[in-house]
Amino acid sequence: MIIHDVEQNSEEWLKLRSGIPTSSNAKLLITSKGEASKSLEGYAMSLAGEKYTGAPLDDFKGNKWTERGHELEDEALDFYSFKYGEEVQKVGFVTFDDLSVGSSPDAFSGSDGLVEIKNLKAENHIKAMLYVKKNAKIPPEYIAQVQDQMLVCGKAWCDSYFHHPSLPSFKFRSAPDADLQRALLVQKILVCERRDEIYQTIIEI
């Protein structure tokens, strides 16, 4: 594992993650149940384009909700650290030693864990609260990302911390799921192989 001391969303950060599978897109590799995602081919095309240009292509620039999430992230980390007594360390980008895959967790938590902040609008925050209460796990749309973050960063747990300035904030701690992480590793190999095939076509056409 290599921890890259870069600022998230900086030009250096964007360059590091271009062309390789990252945790934020883990749901394009597997479903929350560990099945192969039907989105792998499209993801391979995007990665091939990034590998060719060395930069993100047609990159999503965010909306008012993603901007709000970034603005509230430091506040949320402070609340999390104070409430649960965990020392947090913000992280730029983490890769395997061969730079083949990467992850950008919001922070390391303690010596063994991660924290992933979710700053959602009120309706979705309450929806997540109800889901966690009923199912004793995080909502399906976050499962692949969290499992991949633990896999890439070699951590024993990940706290998903759902923060809202006007509503009760809460966390759920996920442990590594060996089956999901095996499925992620398999799909990472497949998407990189397909990426390289597509990349070859790009440079030869």
QUIVENJO-V936407 format. One record per pair of residues at least 24 apart in sequence whose C-alpha atoms are under 6 Angstrom apart, sorted by the first residue. I is the first residue (numbers start at 0). J is the second residue. Records with the same first field share a line. If there is no record, write none. Layout:
BEGIN
I = J ; J
END
This chain:
BEGIN
0 = 94 ; 95 ; 96
1 = 93 ; 94 ; 96
2 = 93
3 = 92 ; 93
4 = 91
5 = 91
6 = 91
7 = 91
14 = 54
17 = 49 ; 53 ; 54 ; 55
18 = 46 ; 49 ; 50
19 = 100
20 = 100
21 = 100 ; 101 ; 102
22 = 102 ; 144 ; 147 ; 148
23 = 144
25 = 143 ; 144
26 = 143
28 = 186
31 = 139 ; 142 ; 143
33 = 179 ; 182
43 = 190 ; 193 ; 194
47 = 194 ; 198
68 = 118
85 = 109
102 = 148
111 = 154 ; 155
112 = 154 ; 155 ; 156 ; 157
113 = 157
114 = 157 ; 158 ; 159
115 = 159
116 = 160
117 = 160 ; 161
118 = 162
END
